[in-house]
Structures are given as C-alpha cells and as structure tokens.
Amino acid sequence: MNRFHCCATCQHYAVVATDGKRKSKCARLGFDTQPKFQFDCWNPKENVRKLMEREKGKDSSGA
C-alpha cells in the first residue's frame, strides 16, 4: 500500500467554504470527502509525486 495515497495528496482535493462552513471535496467528481479517504481515481499532486520518486530511488539503491 502506498503511504502517500489519500485524498489530501490528490490534485483534485479541494476545501470549499460555503455558508461559513468548510468542506473537503473532490473537485473532479464533486463528492464530499475527507483528507484520509482513499479512492482508485487518486492522482497525486506534483510535490507528492516527487516525494514518491525520491523514496522509490532510496528503495532501489539498497540504502
């Protein structure tokens, strides 16, 4: 399991304020969500993608 995989790290994750309340939403699908939720449509933000690549490089170098 990818430790980075959650809605908060997805490029479609958005926090929307309506009527003075803040809600977490998937901007692509329009669903309410929570930062820790996980879905198959996950598309990581660029900074998360770089962290994953860096971590993958450490694993393959044997360090």
N, CA, C and O atoms as CSV, one atom per row, in Angstrom:
chain,resi,resn,atom,element,x,y,z
A,1,MET,N,N,0.854,-1.189,0.000
A,1,MET,CA,C,0.000,0.000,0.000
A,1,MET,C,C,0.889,1.238,0.000
A,1,MET,O,O,1.880,1.296,0.727
A,2,ASN,N,N,0.540,2.204,-0.799
A,2,ASN,CA,C,1.273,3.457,-0.896
A,2,ASN,C,C,0.919,4.347,0.291
A,2,ASN,O,O,-0.246,4.694,0.482
A,3,ARG,N,N,1.910,4.713,1.080
A,3,ARG,CA,C,1.631,5.518,2.281
A,3,ARG,C,C,1.197,6.936,1.946
A,3,ARG,O,O,0.657,7.627,2.811
A,4,PHE,N,N,1.417,7.391,0.717
A,4,PHE,CA,C,1.023,8.735,0.295
A,4,PHE,C,C,-0.415,8.789,-0.220
A,4,PHE,O,O,-0.990,9.872,-0.338
A,5,HIS,N,N,-0.997,7.633,-0.524
A,5,HIS,CA,C,-2.306,7.576,-1.173
A,5,HIS,C,C,-3.425,7.983,-0.220
A,5,HIS,O,O,-3.835,7.199,0.636
A,6,CYS,N,N,-3.912,9.204,-0.370
A,6,CYS,CA,C,-5.091,9.676,0.349
A,6,CYS,C,C,-5.615,10.909,-0.376
A,6,CYS,O,O,-4.889,11.518,-1.162
A,7,CYS,N,N,-6.836,11.275,-0.130
A,7,CYS,CA,C,-7.446,12.403,-0.835
A,7,CYS,C,C,-6.664,13.705,-0.656
A,7,CYS,O,O,-6.559,14.490,-1.598
A,8,ALA,N,N,-6.121,13.946,0.523
A,8,ALA,CA,C,-5.423,15.205,0.784
A,8,ALA,C,C,-4.197,15.389,-0.106
A,8,ALA,O,O,-3.751,16.520,-0.297
A,9,THR,N,N,-3.646,14.317,-0.652
A,9,THR,CA,C,-2.466,14.419,-1.513
A,9,THR,C,C,-2.827,14.380,-2.999
A,9,THR,O,O,-1.937,14.393,-3.850
A,10,CYS,N,N,-4.111,14.333,-3.315
A,10,CYS,CA,C,-4.569,14.273,-4.709
A,10,CYS,C,C,-4.714,15.678,-5.270
A,10,CYS,O,O,-5.087,16.609,-4.557
A,11,GLN,N,N,-4.418,15.820,-6.545
A,11,GLN,CA,C,-4.524,17.132,-7.176
A,11,GLN,C,C,-5.969,17.623,-7.281
A,11,GLN,O,O,-6.192,18.807,-7.536
A,12,HIS,N,N,-6.941,16.753,-7.095
A,12,HIS,CA,C,-8.350,17.141,-7.187
A,12,HIS,C,C,-8.968,17.478,-5.826
A,12,HIS,O,O,-10.136,17.860,-5.755
A,13,TYR,N,N,-8.198,17.340,-4.757
A,13,TYR,CA,C,-8.695,17.632,-3.416
A,13,TYR,C,C,-8.842,19.140,-3.247
A,13,TYR,O,O,-7.929,19.899,-3.573
A,14,ALA,N,N,-9.983,19.566,-2.741
A,14,ALA,CA,C,-10.228,20.989,-2.537
A,14,ALA,C,C,-11.007,21.208,-1.247
A,14,ALA,O,O,-11.819,20.375,-0.845
A,15,VAL,N,N,-10.748,22.330,-0.614
A,15,VAL,CA,C,-11.519,22.740,0.553
A,15,VAL,C,C,-12.361,23.926,0.099
A,15,VAL,O,O,-11.840,24.936,-0.375
A,16,VAL,N,N,-13.677,23.780,0.257
A,16,VAL,CA,C,-14.615,24.784,-0.226
A,16,VAL,C,C,-15.374,25.373,0.955
A,16,VAL,O,O,-15.864,24.642,1.816
A,17,ALA,N,N,-15.467,26.697,0.991
A,17,ALA,CA,C,-16.217,27.368,2.051
A,17,ALA,C,C,-17.588,27.783,1.509
A,17,ALA,O,O,-17.686,28.517,0.525
A,18,THR,N,N,-18.636,27.301,2.168
A,18,THR,CA,C,-19.999,27.699,1.814
A,18,THR,C,C,-20.762,27.974,3.090
A,18,THR,O,O,-20.702,27.192,4.039
A,19,ASP,N,N,-21.469,29.071,3.115
A,19,ASP,CA,C,-22.257,29.469,4.298
A,19,ASP,C,C,-21.403,29.492,5.560
A,19,ASP,O,O,-21.884,29.150,6.640
A,20,GLY,N,N,-20.146,29.891,5.432
A,20,GLY,CA,C,-19.266,29.985,6.586
A,20,GLY,C,C,-18.720,28.655,7.071
A,20,GLY,O,O,-18.018,28.611,8.081
A,21,LYS,N,N,-19.029,27.569,6.373
A,21,LYS,CA,C,-18.527,26.245,6.756
A,21,LYS,C,C,-17.563,25.756,5.694
A,21,LYS,O,O,-17.734,26.034,4.507
A,22,ARG,N,N,-16.556,25.030,6.127
A,22,ARG,CA,C,-15.562,24.476,5.209
A,22,ARG,C,C,-15.837,22.995,4.992
A,22,ARG,O,O,-16.084,22.252,5.942
A,23,LYS,N,N,-15.792,22.577,3.734
A,23,LYS,CA,C,-15.996,21.174,3.384
A,23,LYS,C,C,-14.867,20.712,2.483
A,23,LYS,O,O,-14.369,21.471,1.652
A,24,SER,N,N,-14.471,19.470,2.653
A,24,SER,CA,C,-13.494,18.854,1.765
A,24,SER,C,C,-14.255,18.202,0.629
A,24,SER,O,O,-15.219,17.469,0.851
A,25,LYS,N,N,-13.811,18.478,-0.607
A,25,LYS,CA,C,-14.492,17.932,-1.768
A,25,LYS,C,C,-13.486,17.432,-2.787
A,25,LYS,O,O,-12.331,17.859,-2.809
A,26,CYS,N,N,-13.943,16.525,-3.625
A,26,CYS,CA,C,-13.189,16.142,-4.809
A,26,CYS,C,C,-13.647,17.087,-5.915
A,26,CYS,O,O,-14.800,17.033,-6.342
A,27,ALA,N,N,-12.750,17.950,-6.378
A,27,ALA,CA,C,-13.114,18.928,-7.402
A,27,ALA,C,C,-13.469,18.252,-8.724
A,27,ALA,O,O,-14.254,18.794,-9.502
A,28,ARG,N,N,-12.909,17.088,-8.984
A,28,ARG,CA,C,-13.187,16.382,-10.228
A,28,ARG,C,C,-14.550,15.699,-10.195
A,28,ARG,O,O,-15.321,15.803,-11.149
A,29,LEU,N,N,-14.847,15.005,-9.107
A,29,LEU,CA,C,-16.093,14.238,-9.017
A,29,LEU,C,C,-17.226,14.998,-8.335
A,29,LEU,O,O,-18.397,14.678,-8.540
A,30,GLY,N,N,-16.884,16.011,-7.519
A,30,GLY,CA,C,-17.898,16.781,-6.823
A,30,GLY,C,C,-18.388,16.164,-5.524
A,30,GLY,O,O,-19.323,16.681,-4.913
A,31,PHE,N,N,-17.777,15.071,-5.090
A,31,PHE,CA,C,-18.192,14.396,-3.857
A,31,PHE,C,C,-17.550,15.035,-2.635
A,31,PHE,O,O,-16.431,15.544,-2.703
A,32,ASP,N,N,-18.274,15.003,-1.508
A,32,ASP,CA,C,-17.653,15.342,-0.228
A,32,ASP,C,C,-16.662,14.238,0.094
A,32,ASP,O,O,-16.888,13.075,-0.238
A,33,THR,N,N,-15.571,14.602,0.737
A,33,THR,CA,C,-14.541,13.626,1.085
A,33,THR,C,C,-13.876,14.047,2.380
A,33,THR,O,O,-14.240,15.064,2.971
A,34,GLN,N,N,-12.930,13.291,2.806
A,34,GLN,CA,C,-12.120,13.602,3.985
A,34,GLN,C,C,-10.659,13.423,3.588
A,34,GLN,O,O,-10.358,12.625,2.701
A,35,PRO,N,N,-9.744,14.154,4.230
A,35,PRO,CA,C,-8.333,14.062,3.849
A,35,PRO,C,C,-7.772,12.646,3.852
A,35,PRO,O,O,-6.916,12.326,3.027
A,36,LYS,N,N,-8.234,11.790,4.760
A,36,LYS,CA,C,-7.659,10.448,4.888
A,36,LYS,C,C,-8.315,9.400,3.985
A,36,LYS,O,O,-7.824,8.274,3.901
A,37,PHE,N,N,-9.411,9.745,3.311
A,37,PHE,CA,C,-10.085,8.787,2.434
A,37,PHE,C,C,-9.174,8.396,1.284
A,37,PHE,O,O,-8.243,9.125,0.944
A,38,GLN,N,N,-9.448,7.230,0.682
A,38,GLN,CA,C,-8.690,6.738,-0.459
A,38,GLN,C,C,-9.643,6.239,-1.536
A,38,GLN,O,O,-10.615,5.541,-1.246
A,39,PHE,N,N,-9.354,6.604,-2.785
A,39,PHE,CA,C,-10.150,6.145,-3.913
A,39,PHE,C,C,-9.205,5.736,-5.035
A,39,PHE,O,O,-8.053,6.168,-5.068
A,40,ASP,N,N,-9.684,4.911,-5.944
A,40,ASP,CA,C,-8.864,4.416,-7.053
A,40,ASP,C,C,-8.522,5.504,-8.068
A,40,ASP,O,O,-7.568,5.353,-8.831
A,41,CYS,N,N,-9.281,6.591,-8.091
A,41,CYS,CA,C,-9.052,7.655,-9.075
A,41,CYS,C,C,-7.952,8.620,-8.633
A,41,CYS,O,O,-7.757,9.656,-9.269
A,42,TRP,N,N,-7.247,8.308,-7.578
A,42,TRP,CA,C,-6.223,9.169,-6.993
A,42,TRP,C,C,-5.176,9.573,-8.019
A,42,TRP,O,O,-4.650,8.731,-8.746
A,43,ASN,N,N,-4.877,10.869,-8.073
A,43,ASN,CA,C,-3.867,11.422,-8.963
A,43,ASN,C,C,-3.017,12.374,-8.117
A,43,ASN,O,O,-3.439,13.502,-7.862
A,44,PRO,N,N,-1.829,11.945,-7.677
A,44,PRO,CA,C,-1.064,12.725,-6.701
A,44,PRO,C,C,-0.620,14.093,-7.216
A,44,PRO,O,O,-0.369,14.282,-8.406
A,45,LYS,N,N,-0.533,15.040,-6.280
A,45,LYS,CA,C,0.000,16.363,-6.585
A,45,LYS,C,C,1.469,16.215,-6.970
A,45,LYS,O,O,2.113,15.225,-6.623
A,46,GLU,N,N,1.987,17.197,-7.683
A,46,GLU,CA,C,3.359,17.139,-8.188
A,46,GLU,C,C,4.377,16.956,-7.062
A,46,GLU,O,O,5.304,16.158,-7.199
A,47,ASN,N,N,4.219,17.682,-5.950
A,47,ASN,CA,C,5.183,17.550,-4.852
A,47,ASN,C,C,5.129,16.150,-4.234
A,47,ASN,O,O,6.155,15.634,-3.791
A,48,VAL,N,N,3.965,15.543,-4.202
A,48,VAL,CA,C,3.825,14.182,-3.672
A,48,VAL,C,C,4.460,13.187,-4.636
A,48,VAL,O,O,5.121,12.239,-4.213
A,49,ARG,N,N,4.258,13.403,-5.921
A,49,ARG,CA,C,4.858,12.536,-6.938
A,49,ARG,C,C,6.391,12.552,-6.811
A,49,ARG,O,O,7.037,11.510,-6.924
A,50,LYS,N,N,6.965,13.738,-6.578
A,50,LYS,CA,C,8.419,13.853,-6.412
A,50,LYS,C,C,8.893,13.114,-5.159
A,50,LYS,O,O,9.925,12.444,-5.188
A,51,LEU,N,N,8.148,13.235,-4.069
A,51,LEU,CA,C,8.494,12.508,-2.844
A,51,LEU,C,C,8.456,11.003,-3.069
A,51,LEU,O,O,9.325,10.277,-2.586
A,52,MET,N,N,7.446,10.533,-3.803
A,52,MET,CA,C,7.327,9.107,-4.085
A,52,MET,C,C,8.500,8.626,-4.930
A,52,MET,O,O,9.038,7.545,-4.690
A,53,GLU,N,N,8.897,9.426,-5.920
A,53,GLU,CA,C,10.029,9.049,-6.766
A,53,GLU,C,C,11.325,9.017,-5.960
A,53,GLU,O,O,12.143,8.113,-6.132
A,54,ARG,N,N,11.511,9.992,-5.089
A,54,ARG,CA,C,12.708,10.031,-4.247
A,54,ARG,C,C,12.764,8.809,-3.332
A,54,ARG,O,O,13.815,8.191,-3.161
A,55,GLU,N,N,11.605,8.471,-2.743
A,55,GLU,CA,C,11.541,7.316,-1.854
A,55,GLU,C,C,11.776,6.018,-2.628
A,55,GLU,O,O,12.426,5.103,-2.122
A,56,LYS,N,N,11.256,5.935,-3.837
A,56,LYS,CA,C,11.442,4.761,-4.680
A,56,LYS,C,C,12.927,4.599,-5.019
A,56,LYS,O,O,13.440,3.480,-5.039
A,57,GLY,N,N,13.610,5.699,-5.281
A,57,GLY,CA,C,15.034,5.682,-5.575
A,57,GLY,C,C,15.854,5.154,-4.402
A,57,GLY,O,O,16.833,4.437,-4.608
A,58,LYS,N,N,15.471,5.496,-3.188
A,58,LYS,CA,C,16.161,5.004,-1.996
A,58,LYS,C,C,15.981,3.503,-1.863
A,58,LYS,O,O,16.920,2.792,-1.506
A,59,ASP,N,N,14.753,3.007,-2.154
A,59,ASP,CA,C,14.461,1.586,-2.040
A,59,ASP,C,C,15.273,0.776,-3.055
A,59,ASP,O,O,15.782,-0.298,-2.734
A,60,SER,N,N,15.390,1.290,-4.270
A,60,SER,CA,C,16.075,0.520,-5.305
A,60,SER,C,C,17.597,0.571,-5.179
A,60,SER,O,O,18.294,-0.270,-5.748
A,61,SER,N,N,18.125,1.569,-4.424
A,61,SER,CA,C,19.579,1.678,-4.265
A,61,SER,C,C,20.081,0.807,-3.113
A,61,SER,O,O,21.287,0.632,-2.936
A,62,GLY,N,N,19.150,0.266,-2.335
A,62,GLY,CA,C,19.542,-0.607,-1.233
A,62,GLY,C,C,19.940,0.153,0.012
A,62,GLY,O,O,20.450,-0.452,0.955
A,63,ALA,N,N,19.729,1.445,0.049
A,63,ALA,CA,C,20.109,2.259,1.211
A,63,ALA,C,C,19.038,2.247,2.266
A,63,ALA,O,O,19.193,2.880,3.311
